[in-house]
């Protein structure tokens, strides 16, 4: 994957959280983030 022409990484997190507290129904959602890959030093 490229980010502005540079090598990049993409992370997707999928989670279910209770909408109305611990006893409430679960709501599913996902979030995706992208960033330029950095070389380790």
C-alpha positions in Angstrom: 0.0 0.0 0.0 1.3 3.5 -0.8 0.6 6.7 1.2 1.5 9.8 -0.9 3.8 7.6 -3.0 5.6 6.1 0.1 5.4 2.6 1.6 2.6 2.5 4.1 0.7 0.4 6.6 -3.0 0.0 7.2 -4.5 -1.1 10.5 -8.2 -2.0 11.0 -9.8 -2.5 14.4 -13.2 -4.1 14.8 -14.9 -4.0 18.2 -18.2 -4.5 19.9 -19.1 -2.2 22.8 -22.2 -2.1 24.9 -24.3 0.9 23.9 -26.1 1.3 27.2 -23.6 0.2 29.8 -22.4 -3.3 30.7 -25.8 -4.9 30.4 -26.9 -3.2 27.2 -27.0 -4.4 23.7 -23.7 -4.5 21.8 -22.9 -2.1 18.9 -20.3 -3.1 16.3 -18.0 -0.7 14.6 -14.7 -0.6 12.8 -12.0 2.0 12.4 -9.2 2.0 9.8 -6.0 4.0 10.0 -3.2 4.5 7.5 0.3 5.8 8.0 3.7 6.0 6.3 5.9 3.1 7.2 9.0 4.1 9.1 12.3 2.2 9.2 13.4 0.9 12.6 16.4 2.7 14.0 
